[in-house]
């Protein structure tokens, strides 16, 4: 296990390596020395024929002189050095004496300063160094993810999601609110202390108020904003019938029955007598009716809805225990035992932020099949295929080389990519289709031009809510450290405690998580005199305004805030790693509130001056990212990286 200090040193020394393709065809078995089809004179001179996994073809290596060639060498005599025909990249180097060891590209971490990893072009900049400083932290005791366990977790999670839908439909006569299950997972993780990274298992209180409110809001029927006057009239009529039916079938007080019956009859009378009412008239009448009936309907359905929330939580805890037990059975088969003692770091020092480290050994992972199809790559394990765009797989390869130096041969790369994709697919419900449309906005990322502006003008080098798939920087916090740590994740945001740095925070649309994040930022700002800055992006919800937004705007660390109007700015799609480039952006239907939370030192260094804020507003303009891409096409070549405004 690499120590944090050693990892940081390695991160500083990490160089840009020759581009490799981790998804080459399976190589044939290496030839045994002496058992080769080379001419006898070449074998006597020390030549061997080997297989290049990176280039997917054979090459020739001399174990005596350390020469390497793509073409068949000539017998007797040293070959003329040609860098184009040097597969191993070890000839012609300063100090090369012909007696060194052969070196693979994946083994060049910590190599000479003139070695560089080629940049993978895309909506990211993985070369930006971090300015985040933290105290040394111990590795996590969470077991390494395994494809078999991820399959089991996905099956049980989808089963739990289906149970939620069936309970809502059978007990309350409504469909489960769109996106409610994924928001429940996020809300529970704010307070969950259980062992499973996805399913909640140890929460107090056990009944989720988020899930409770969302179900109650759809009773007695789900309301949608109608497009025409006729639809508004029908929805008002259906609401009256649903409210009357619900109160008659539930245990309710006589007073509640009387109030609802009177309001429903009055509304029906108004509908029969009113001719030529406008769209707004029907909407106002529906709002008034709901205001009068909802408290009584809530009281009648309270016990039933609470039972739904409690049953879902209890099933989740039971499934989490099954996953935990099966995972440790698998690890014990590989002679890996659980760590019971708490992991701590004696006398922790302040260091540059480093990726999540693992305390346990990783078992040998099974092979994952792959299929390349034009611009996409299919990764398949036991018939379960997951798709990712090839350029994003190359991005994951680069992140993996930065953060997982111990796997120098990339033997575990594809299984770990598959586990990470499977975890997010399970969370998004992308395979079953249940909530994927509702969660795509939740997982949206800031546009490329905005992140470039934040880095250039506000020194931002770190994202607090990201994933290996949508991150812009190579340092970020994510929801699943166990699957994302191989690709640069620094852990969960509520467990991340920097003392210095500039950060971007664009949390998912979960009120409980947003409120907990604001509280966390305020604690961090009050505990350090060093420069610390958070640029926070919240949706502009005003009717009513959530407590998280009110808390953010009234914070004593609020240095400035601006509001971006709805439909006048864009976000990157939450599923950008599987969509074509033309569909990777979407217009925001909500306004966006941008707030700078900074302590005094952070404000002095990265304060939101008028020029900097104007630059951010310009970066948010619609089609700004498309204009930037067009400029890159007209002037090809790598865009110069601008350092942070430290």
C-alpha positions as CSV (number, residue, x, y, z in Angstrom):
1,X,0.0,0.0,0.0
2,X,1.4,3.4,-1.0
3,X,1.6,5.8,1.9
4,X,0.0,9.2,1.4
5,X,3.3,11.0,1.4
6,X,4.7,8.6,-1.2
7,X,1.6,8.9,-3.3
8,X,2.0,12.7,-3.4
9,X,5.6,12.4,-4.3
10,X,4.6,10.0,-7.1
11,X,1.8,12.4,-8.2
12,X,4.4,15.2,-8.5
13,X,6.7,13.0,-10.5
14,X,4.1,11.4,-12.6
15,X,4.9,12.0,-16.2
16,X,3.0,11.8,-19.4
17,X,3.4,8.4,-20.9
18,X,3.0,7.1,-24.5
19,X,-0.6,6.6,-25.3
20,X,-1.7,3.0,-24.7
21,X,-4.9,1.2,-25.6
22,X,-6.0,-0.8,-22.6
23,X,-8.6,-2.7,-24.6
24,X,-6.3,-4.6,-27.0
25,X,-7.0,-8.1,-28.0
26,X,-6.0,-10.8,-25.6
27,X,-2.3,-11.6,-26.3
28,X,-1.1,-15.1,-27.1
29,X,1.1,-16.9,-24.5
30,X,4.6,-15.5,-24.3
31,X,7.2,-17.8,-25.9
32,X,9.5,-19.7,-23.6
33,X,13.1,-18.7,-24.1
34,X,14.8,-21.3,-26.3
35,X,11.4,-22.4,-27.7
36,X,11.0,-19.9,-30.4
37,X,10.6,-19.8,-34.2
38,X,13.5,-17.3,-34.7
39,X,16.6,-18.3,-36.6
40,X,19.2,-20.0,-34.4
41,X,21.8,-17.3,-35.0
42,X,19.3,-14.6,-33.6
43,X,18.5,-16.7,-30.6
44,X,22.3,-17.1,-30.0
45,X,22.7,-13.3,-30.2
46,X,20.0,-12.9,-27.4
47,X,16.9,-12.0,-29.5
48,X,13.4,-13.0,-28.4
49,X,10.1,-12.6,-30.0
50,X,7.4,-11.1,-27.6
51,X,3.9,-9.7,-27.8
52,X,3.0,-6.0,-27.4
53,X,-0.3,-5.7,-25.6
54,X,-0.3,-1.9,-26.3
55,X,0.2,-2.2,-30.0
56,X,-1.4,-5.7,-30.4
57,X,1.5,-7.1,-32.4
58,X,4.8,-8.9,-32.0
59,X,8.1,-7.2,-31.4
60,X,11.7,-8.4,-31.0
61,X,13.8,-7.7,-27.8
62,X,17.5,-8.5,-27.1
63,X,17.9,-9.4,-23.5
64,X,21.7,-8.9,-23.8
65,X,21.8,-5.4,-25.4
66,X,18.3,-4.2,-24.4
67,X,17.5,-3.4,-28.0
68,X,14.0,-3.6,-29.3
69,X,12.7,-3.6,-32.8
70,X,9.4,-4.0,-34.6
71,X,11.0,-5.7,-37.7
72,X,12.9,-8.9,-37.7
73,X,16.5,-8.0,-36.7
74,X,19.6,-8.9,-38.8
75,X,22.0,-11.5,-37.5
76,X,25.2,-10.4,-35.9
77,X,25.9,-6.7,-35.4
78,X,24.2,-3.9,-33.5
79,X,21.1,-2.4,-35.1
80,X,20.9,1.2,-36.2
81,X,18.8,3.1,-33.6
82,X,15.5,4.4,-35.0
83,X,13.0,5.9,-32.4
84,X,10.1,5.0,-34.7
85,X,11.0,1.3,-34.7
86,X,11.8,1.2,-30.9
87,X,8.8,-0.6,-29.3
88,X,10.0,-0.3,-25.7
89,X,11.3,3.3,-25.9
90,X,14.6,2.5,-24.1
91,X,17.2,2.9,-26.9
92,X,19.0,6.1,-27.5
93,X,18.4,7.3,-24.0
94,X,21.1,9.2,-22.1
95,X,23.1,6.7,-20.1
96,X,21.9,3.7,-22.1
97,X,24.5,1.1,-21.9
98,X,22.6,-1.8,-23.3
99,X,22.4,-3.6,-20.0
100,X,19.3,-2.1,-18.5
101,X,16.0,-3.8,-17.9
102,X,13.1,-3.6,-20.4
103,X,10.5,-1.2,-19.3
104,X,6.8,-1.1,-20.1
105,X,4.9,2.2,-20.6
106,X,2.7,1.5,-17.6
107,X,5.9,1.3,-15.4
108,X,7.1,4.8,-16.0
109,X,5.4,6.4,-13.0
110,X,8.0,8.5,-11.2
111,X,10.3,8.4,-14.3
112,X,12.4,11.1,-15.8
113,X,11.0,14.6,-15.9
114,X,11.0,14.7,-19.7
115,X,8.5,11.8,-20.0
116,X,5.0,12.9,-20.5
117,X,1.6,11.3,-20.6
118,X,-0.1,12.3,-23.9
119,X,-3.2,14.4,-23.3
120,X,-6.6,12.9,-24.1
121,X,-8.6,15.7,-25.7
122,X,-12.2,16.2,-24.5
123,X,-14.3,18.3,-22.2
124,X,-11.7,18.2,-19.4
125,X,-8.2,19.2,-18.4
126,X,-6.6,16.5,-16.4
127,X,-3.2,18.2,-16.2
128,X,-4.3,20.9,-13.8
129,X,-2.4,20.5,-10.5
130,X,-4.3,20.8,-7.3
131,X,-4.1,23.7,-4.9
132,X,-6.1,21.8,-2.2
133,X,-4.3,21.1,1.0
134,X,-5.5,18.5,3.6
135,X,-4.2,16.7,6.6
136,X,-2.9,13.2,6.0
137,X,-5.7,10.7,6.2
138,X,-5.7,6.9,6.6
139,X,-6.8,4.5,3.8
140,X,-10.4,3.3,3.8
141,X,-11.2,-0.1,5.1
142,X,-13.9,-0.6,2.4
143,X,-13.3,-3.8,0.4
144,X,-12.4,-3.4,-3.2
145,X,-15.3,-3.6,-5.6
146,X,-15.8,-6.9,-7.4
147,X,-18.0,-7.5,-10.6
148,X,-19.9,-10.3,-9.0
149,X,-20.8,-8.1,-6.0
150,X,-21.8,-5.3,-8.3
151,X,-24.1,-7.6,-10.2
152,X,-25.7,-8.7,-6.9
153,X,-26.0,-5.1,-5.7
154,X,-27.7,-4.0,-9.0
155,X,-30.2,-6.9,-8.8
156,X,-31.2,-6.1,-5.2
157,X,-31.4,-2.3,-5.8
158,X,-33.6,-2.8,-8.9
159,X,-35.8,-5.1,-6.9
160,X,-36.1,-2.5,-4.2
161,X,-36.9,0.2,-6.7
162,X,-39.6,-2.0,-8.2
163,X,-41.0,-2.7,-4.7
164,X,-41.3,1.0,-4.1
165,X,-43.3,1.4,-7.3
166,X,-45.6,-1.4,-6.4
167,X,-46.2,-0.2,-2.9
168,X,-47.1,3.3,-4.1
169,X,-49.4,1.9,-6.8
170,X,-51.2,-0.7,-4.6
171,X,-51.6,1.4,-1.4
172,X,-52.0,4.9,-2.7
173,X,-53.1,4.5,-6.3
174,X,-50.2,6.6,-7.7
175,X,-47.0,5.9,-9.4
176,X,-43.8,6.4,-7.5
177,X,-42.6,10.0,-8.0
178,X,-40.1,10.3,-10.8
179,X,-36.6,10.4,-9.5
180,X,-37.8,9.9,-5.9
181,X,-35.9,6.7,-5.3
182,X,-32.5,8.2,-6.4
183,X,-33.1,11.3,-4.3
184,X,-33.9,9.0,-1.4
185,X,-30.5,7.2,-1.8
186,X,-28.8,10.6,-1.7
187,X,-30.8,11.9,1.2
188,X,-30.2,8.8,3.3
189,X,-26.4,8.9,2.6
190,X,-26.2,12.2,4.4
191,X,-26.9,10.5,7.7
192,X,-26.2,6.8,6.9
193,X,-23.4,5.1,8.9
194,X,-23.9,1.7,7.3
195,X,-21.4,-0.4,5.4
196,X,-22.9,-0.4,1.9
197,X,-21.9,2.5,-0.4
198,X,-25.2,2.6,-2.2
199,X,-28.0,1.1,-0.1
200,X,-28.7,2.8,3.3
201,X,-28.7,0.5,6.3
202,X,-28.1,2.5,9.5
203,X,-30.1,5.8,9.5
204,X,-31.9,7.7,12.2
205,X,-34.7,8.6,11.8
206,X,-35.6,5.5,9.8
207,X,-38.5,7.2,7.9
208,X,-37.2,9.5,5.2
209,X,-39.0,12.9,5.2
210,X,-37.9,13.4,1.6
211,X,-39.6,10.3,0.4
212,X,-42.6,11.0,2.7
213,X,-43.1,14.5,1.2
214,X,-42.7,13.4,-2.4
215,X,-45.4,10.7,-2.0
216,X,-47.7,13.1,-0.1
217,X,-47.3,15.7,-2.8
218,X,-48.8,13.3,-5.4
219,X,-51.8,12.4,-3.3
220,X,-54.6,12.0,-4.2
221,X,-53.2,12.3,-7.7
222,X,-50.1,13.5,-9.5
223,X,-50.6,17.0,-10.8
224,X,-48.8,18.3,-13.9
225,X,-48.9,21.7,-15.5
226,X,-51.4,21.5,-18.4
227,X,-50.8,23.0,-21.7
228,X,-54.3,24.0,-22.7
229,X,-57.5,25.2,-21.1
230,X,-59.3,22.0,-21.7
231,X,-56.6,20.0,-19.9
232,X,-56.7,22.4,-17.0
233,X,-60.5,21.8,-16.7
234,X,-60.1,18.0,-16.8
235,X,-57.4,18.0,-14.2
236,X,-59.5,20.0,-11.8
237,X,-62.4,17.6,-12.3
238,X,-60.1,14.5,-11.8
239,X,-58.6,16.0,-8.6
240,X,-62.1,16.5,-7.1
241,X,-63.0,12.8,-7.9
242,X,-59.7,11.5,-6.5
243,X,-60.0,13.5,-3.3
244,X,-63.5,12.4,-2.7
245,X,-62.6,8.7,-3.4
246,X,-59.6,8.8,-1.1
247,X,-61.3,10.4,1.9
248,X,-64.1,7.9,1.6
249,X,-61.8,4.9,1.6
250,X,-59.6,6.0,4.6
251,X,-60.0,6.3,8.3
252,X,-60.6,10.1,8.8
253,X,-62.4,12.3,11.2
254,X,-66.0,13.4,10.5
255,X,-64.7,17.0,10.3
256,X,-62.2,16.1,7.6
257,X,-64.8,14.2,5.6
258,X,-67.2,17.2,5.8
259,X,-64.6,19.8,4.7
260,X,-63.4,17.8,1.7
261,X,-67.0,16.8,0.7
262,X,-68.1,20.5,0.9
263,X,-65.1,21.8,-1.2
264,X,-65.5,19.1,-3.8
265,X,-69.2,19.7,-4.3
266,X,-68.6,23.5,-4.5
267,X,-66.0,22.9,-7.2
268,X,-68.3,20.7,-9.2
269,X,-71.0,23.3,-8.9
270,X,-68.6,25.9,-10.1
271,X,-67.6,23.8,-13.1
272,X,-71.2,23.2,-14.2
273,X,-72.1,26.9,-13.9
274,X,-69.0,28.4,-15.3
275,X,-68.8,28.9,-19.1
276,X,-65.7,30.3,-20.8
277,X,-63.4,30.3,-17.8
278,X,-59.7,31.0,-18.7
279,X,-56.7,28.8,-18.1
280,X,-55.7,30.9,-15.1
281,X,-59.2,30.5,-13.6
282,X,-58.9,26.7,-13.6
283,X,-55.4,26.8,-12.2
284,X,-56.3,29.2,-9.4
285,X,-59.4,27.1,-8.5
286,X,-57.2,24.0,-8.3
287,X,-54.6,25.7,-6.1
288,X,-57.4,26.9,-3.8
289,X,-58.9,23.4,-3.6
290,X,-55.6,21.7,-2.9
291,X,-54.9,24.2,-0.2
292,X,-58.2,23.4,1.5
293,X,-58.1,19.6,1.1
294,X,-54.4,18.7,1.4
295,X,-54.0,18.9,5.2
296,X,-57.0,16.6,5.7
297,X,-55.8,14.2,3.0
298,X,-52.3,14.2,4.5
299,X,-53.7,13.3,7.9
300,X,-55.8,10.4,6.4
301,X,-52.8,9.0,4.5
302,X,-50.0,9.6,7.0
303,X,-49.9,6.2,8.5
304,X,-50.0,4.4,5.2
305,X,-47.2,6.6,3.6
306,X,-45.0,6.2,6.7
307,X,-45.4,2.4,6.4
308,X,-44.2,2.6,2.8
309,X,-41.1,4.6,3.8
310,X,-40.3,2.3,6.7
311,X,-40.7,-0.9,4.6
312,X,-38.4,0.4,1.9
313,X,-35.8,1.3,4.5
314,X,-36.0,-2.1,6.2
315,X,-35.7,-3.9,2.9
316,X,-32.7,-1.8,2.0
317,X,-31.0,-2.6,5.3
318,X,-31.7,-6.3,4.8
319,X,-30.3,-6.2,1.2
320,X,-27.2,-4.3,2.4
321,X,-26.5,-7.0,4.9
322,X,-26.8,-9.7,2.3
323,X,-24.4,-7.8,0.0
324,X,-21.9,-7.3,2.9
325,X,-22.0,-11.0,3.9
326,X,-21.5,-12.2,0.3
327,X,-18.7,-9.8,-0.3
328,X,-16.7,-11.0,2.7
329,X,-17.4,-14.6,1.8
330,X,-15.7,-13.9,-1.6
331,X,-12.8,-12.1,0.1
332,X,-12.2,-14.9,2.6
333,X,-12.0,-17.3,-0.3
334,X,-9.0,-15.2,-1.4
335,X,-7.5,-15.2,2.1
336,X,-8.4,-11.5,2.8
337,X,-9.7,-10.8,6.3
338,X,-11.7,-7.8,7.6
339,X,-9.9,-5.0,9.5
340,X,-11.6,-4.4,12.8
341,X,-9.3,-1.8,14.3
342,X,-9.9,1.8,13.4
343,X,-7.3,3.3,10.9
344,X,-5.6,6.5,12.0
345,X,-2.6,8.5,11.0
346,X,-0.2,9.5,13.8
347,X,0.8,13.2,13.8
348,X,-0.9,14.0,10.4
349,X,0.9,16.6,8.3
350,X,-0.6,19.1,5.9
351,X,-0.1,17.7,2.3
352,X,-1.4,18.2,-1.2
353,X,-4.7,16.4,-1.6
354,X,-4.3,12.8,-2.8
355,X,-6.7,10.1,-4.1
356,X,-8.5,7.6,-1.9
357,X,-6.3,4.7,-0.8
358,X,-7.3,1.2,0.2
359,X,-6.2,-0.6,3.3
360,X,-7.3,-4.1,2.1
361,X,-5.7,-6.2,-0.6
362,X,-7.6,-6.6,-3.8
363,X,-8.5,-10.1,-5.0
364,X,-7.8,-11.2,-8.5
365,X,-10.6,-9.8,-10.6
366,X,-12.3,-11.8,-13.4
367,X,-11.8,-10.8,-17.0
368,X,-14.2,-8.4,-18.7
369,X,-14.9,-8.8,-22.4
370,X,-14.9,-5.8,-24.7
371,X,-16.1,-4.9,-28.1
372,X,-15.1,-1.8,-30.1
373,X,-17.9,-0.3,-32.3
374,X,-16.9,2.9,-34.0
375,X,-16.8,5.6,-31.3
376,X,-18.1,3.4,-28.5
377,X,-16.8,0.6,-26.4
378,X,-18.9,-2.2,-25.0
379,X,-17.7,-3.8,-21.7
380,X,-19.4,-7.1,-20.9
381,X,-19.3,-9.3,-17.9
382,X,-21.5,-12.4,-17.7
383,X,-23.8,-11.1,-20.4
384,X,-24.2,-7.7,-18.8
385,X,-23.0,-5.1,-21.3
386,X,-22.2,-1.5,-20.5
387,X,-21.5,1.2,-23.1
388,X,-19.0,4.1,-22.9
389,X,-17.7,6.4,-25.6
390,X,-14.1,5.5,-26.5
391,X,-12.8,9.0,-25.7
392,X,-14.2,8.7,-22.2
393,X,-12.6,5.3,-21.8
394,X,-9.3,6.9,-22.8
395,X,-10.0,9.6,-20.2
396,X,-10.5,6.8,-17.5
397,X,-7.2,5.3,-18.7
398,X,-5.4,8.6,-18.0
399,X,-7.1,9.0,-14.6
400,X,-6.2,5.5,-13.7
401,X,-2.5,6.0,-14.5
402,X,-2.4,9.1,-12.4
403,X,-4.1,7.5,-9.4
404,X,-3.5,3.8,-9.4
405,X,0.3,3.3,-9.9
406,X,0.3,-0.1,-8.2
407,X,-1.5,-1.7,-11.2
408,X,1.3,-1.0,-13.6
409,X,0.3,-3.6,-16.1
410,X,-3.3,-2.4,-16.1
411,X,-4.5,-6.0,-15.4
412,X,-7.4,-4.7,-13.3
413,X,-8.3,-1.7,-15.4
414,X,-11.3,-3.0,-17.4
415,X,-12.9,-4.9,-14.4
416,X,-12.7,-1.7,-12.3
417,X,-14.1,0.4,-15.1
418,X,-17.0,-2.1,-15.4
419,X,-17.7,-2.0,-11.7
420,X,-17.7,1.8,-11.7
421,X,-20.0,2.0,-14.7
422,X,-22.3,-0.6,-13.2
423,X,-22.5,1.3,-9.9
424,X,-23.6,4.5,-11.6
425,X,-25.9,2.7,-14.0
426,X,-27.6,1.1,-10.9
427,X,-27.9,4.5,-9.2
428,X,-29.3,6.2,-12.3
429,X,-31.6,3.2,-13.1
430,X,-30.4,3.6,-16.7
431,X,-30.7,-0.2,-17.4
432,X,-34.3,-0.5,-16.2
433,X,-35.4,2.9,-17.5
434,X,-37.3,3.8,-14.4
435,X,-35.7,7.0,-13.4
436,X,-33.0,7.7,-15.9
437,X,-34.8,10.6,-17.5
438,X,-35.5,12.2,-14.2
439,X,-31.9,11.8,-13.0
440,X,-30.1,13.1,-16.1
441,X,-30.6,16.7,-14.9
442,X,-29.5,15.8,-11.4
443,X,-26.2,14.6,-12.7
444,X,-25.6,17.5,-15.1
445,X,-22.2,19.2,-15.0
446,X,-21.1,22.8,-15.7
447,X,-20.1,23.6,-19.2
448,X,-16.5,23.4,-20.3
449,X,-16.1,27.1,-20.8
450,X,-17.4,27.8,-17.3
451,X,-14.9,25.4,-15.6
452,X,-12.1,26.9,-17.7
453,X,-13.1,30.4,-16.5
454,X,-13.4,29.2,-12.9
455,X,-9.8,27.8,-13.1
456,X,-8.4,30.9,-14.8
457,X,-10.0,33.6,-12.8
458,X,-10.9,32.0,-9.5
459,X,-8.1,29.5,-9.1
460,X,-10.5,26.5,-9.0
461,X,-8.7,23.2,-9.4
462,X,-11.2,20.8,-7.6
463,X,-14.8,19.7,-8.1
464,X,-16.7,18.8,-5.0
465,X,-19.6,16.9,-6.8
466,X,-18.4,14.9,-9.8
467,X,-17.7,11.4,-11.0
468,X,-14.9,9.9,-13.1
469,X,-17.2,10.2,-16.1
470,X,-18.1,13.9,-15.9
471,X,-15.2,15.4,-14.0
472,X,-13.1,18.3,-15.5
473,X,-10.2,18.1,-13.2
474,X,-8.4,15.0,-12.1
475,X,-9.1,15.8,-8.4
476,X,-12.7,15.7,-7.3
477,X,-15.1,14.3,-4.7
478,X,-17.7,11.7,-5.7
479,X,-20.5,9.6,-4.3
480,X,-18.7,6.3,-4.4
481,X,-15.1,6.4,-3.2
482,X,-14.7,2.6,-3.4
483,X,-15.3,2.4,-7.2
484,X,-14.0,6.0,-8.0
485,X,-10.8,6.0,-6.0
486,X,-8.9,4.3,-8.8
487,X,-9.8,7.2,-11.1
488,X,-8.8,10.1,-8.8
489,X,-11.7,10.5,-6.4
490,X,-10.8,12.1,-3.1
491,X,-13.8,10.6,-1.3
492,X,-17.3,11.9,-0.3
493,X,-17.7,15.7,0.0
494,X,-19.0,15.6,3.6
495,X,-15.8,13.6,4.6
496,X,-13.5,16.0,2.7
497,X,-11.8,18.6,5.0
498,X,-9.5,20.9,3.1
499,X,-7.6,23.7,4.8
500,X,-6.6,25.6,1.7
501,X,-7.7,25.8,-1.9
502,X,-10.4,27.0,-4.4
503,X,-13.3,24.7,-5.1
504,X,-16.4,24.4,-7.3
505,X,-19.6,22.9,-5.9
506,X,-22.5,22.0,-8.1
507,X,-24.5,19.5,-6.0
508,X,-27.3,17.2,-7.2
509,X,-30.8,18.5,-6.7
510,X,-31.4,16.9,-3.3
511,X,-32.4,19.5,-0.6
512,X,-30.9,17.5,2.3
513,X,-27.6,17.1,0.6
514,X,-27.4,20.7,-0.4
515,X,-28.2,21.9,3.1
516,X,-25.6,19.5,4.6
517,X,-23.0,20.8,2.1
518,X,-23.6,24.4,3.0
519,X,-23.2,23.6,6.7
520,X,-20.0,21.7,5.9
521,X,-18.6,24.6,3.9
522,X,-19.3,27.1,6.7
523,X,-17.5,24.9,9.2
524,X,-14.4,24.6,7.0
525,X,-14.3,28.3,6.4
526,X,-14.5,29.0,10.1
527,X,-11.7,26.6,11.0
528,X,-8.8,27.8,8.8
529,X,-7.1,31.1,8.4
530,X,-5.6,30.0,5.0
531,X,-7.1,31.0,1.7
532,X,-10.3,28.9,1.2
533,X,-13.0,29.5,-1.4
534,X,-16.1,27.7,-2.6
535,X,-18.0,28.8,-5.8
536,X,-21.4,27.2,-5.2
537,X,-24.1,26.6,-7.9
538,X,-27.7,26.1,-6.7
539,X,-31.0,25.9,-8.7
540,X,-33.2,28.9,-8.2
541,X,-36.2,27.4,-6.4
542,X,-38.3,30.2,-5.0
543,X,-41.8,28.7,-4.5
544,X,-41.0,28.0,-1.8
545,X,-37.3,28.6,-1.4
546,X,-35.6,25.5,0.1
547,X,-33.8,26.0,3.4
548,X,-30.5,25.2,1.8
549,X,-30.8,28.1,-0.7
550,X,-31.9,30.5,2.1
551,X,-29.0,29.3,4.3
552,X,-26.5,29.8,1.4
553,X,-27.7,33.3,0.6
554,X,-27.7,34.4,4.3
555,X,-24.3,32.9,5.1
556,X,-21.8,35.3,6.7
557,X,-19.2,34.0,4.3
558,X,-21.3,35.1,1.2
559,X,-19.0,37.5,-0.6
560,X,-21.3,37.9,-3.7
561,X,-24.1,36.2,-5.6
562,X,-25.5,36.4,-9.1
563,X,-28.5,34.7,-10.7
564,X,-28.6,33.3,-14.2
565,X,-32.1,33.4,-15.8
566,X,-33.7,30.2,-16.9
567,X,-33.3,29.1,-20.6
568,X,-30.4,31.5,-21.0
569,X,-27.6,29.1,-20.0
570,X,-26.5,25.5,-20.6
571,X,-25.3,22.5,-18.6
572,X,-23.5,19.4,-19.8
573,X,-25.7,16.3,-20.0
574,X,-25.6,13.9,-17.1
575,X,-25.1,11.0,-19.6
576,X,-22.4,12.7,-21.7
577,X,-20.2,9.6,-21.6
578,X,-22.7,7.7,-23.8
579,X,-24.1,10.5,-25.9
580,X,-22.8,11.9,-29.1
581,X,-21.0,15.2,-28.9
582,X,-23.9,17.2,-30.4
583,X,-26.3,16.1,-27.7
584,X,-24.0,16.5,-24.7
585,X,-25.3,20.0,-23.7
586,X,-28.8,20.9,-22.6
587,X,-30.5,24.2,-21.8
588,X,-31.4,24.8,-18.2
589,X,-35.1,25.2,-17.4
590,X,-34.3,26.6,-13.9
591,X,-32.5,29.7,-13.0
592,X,-29.1,29.2,-11.3
593,X,-27.8,31.0,-8.3
594,X,-24.0,31.4,-8.0
595,X,-22.6,32.3,-4.6
596,X,-19.0,32.8,-3.5
597,X,-18.3,31.5,0.0
598,X,-14.9,32.7,1.0
599,X,-12.9,33.5,4.2
600,X,-10.9,36.7,4.3
601,X,-7.7,35.2,2.9
602,X,-9.7,33.4,0.1
603,X,-11.5,36.6,-0.7
604,X,-8.2,38.5,-0.9
605,X,-6.8,35.9,-3.4
606,X,-9.8,34.8,-5.4
607,X,-12.4,37.5,-4.7
608,X,-15.4,37.9,-7.2
609,X,-14.3,41.2,-8.8
610,X,-16.5,42.8,-11.5
611,X,-14.1,41.6,-14.2
612,X,-14.0,38.1,-13.0
613,X,-17.8,37.8,-12.6
614,X,-18.3,39.3,-16.1
615,X,-15.9,36.7,-17.5
616,X,-18.0,33.9,-15.8
617,X,-21.3,35.4,-17.2
618,X,-19.7,35.4,-20.7
619,X,-18.6,31.8,-20.3
620,X,-22.2,30.8,-19.4
621,X,-23.7,32.3,-22.6
622,X,-25.6,29.8,-24.7
623,X,-23.5,28.2,-27.5
624,X,-20.3,29.5,-25.9
625,X,-18.9,26.0,-25.7
626,X,-19.8,25.4,-29.3
627,X,-18.0,28.6,-30.4
628,X,-14.9,27.4,-28.4
629,X,-14.9,24.1,-30.2
630,X,-15.2,25.8,-33.5
631,X,-12.2,27.9,-32.7
632,X,-10.2,24.8,-31.8
633,X,-11.1,23.3,-35.2
634,X,-9.9,26.4,-37.0
635,X,-6.7,26.6,-35.1
636,X,-5.8,23.0,-34.3
637,X,-3.3,22.2,-31.5
638,X,-3.5,21.8,-27.8
639,X,-4.9,24.8,-26.0
640,X,-2.4,26.3,-23.6
641,X,-3.2,25.6,-20.0
642,X,-3.5,28.7,-17.9
643,X,-2.4,28.5,-14.3
644,X,-4.7,29.3,-11.5
645,X,-5.0,32.8,-10.2
646,X,-3.0,32.2,-7.0
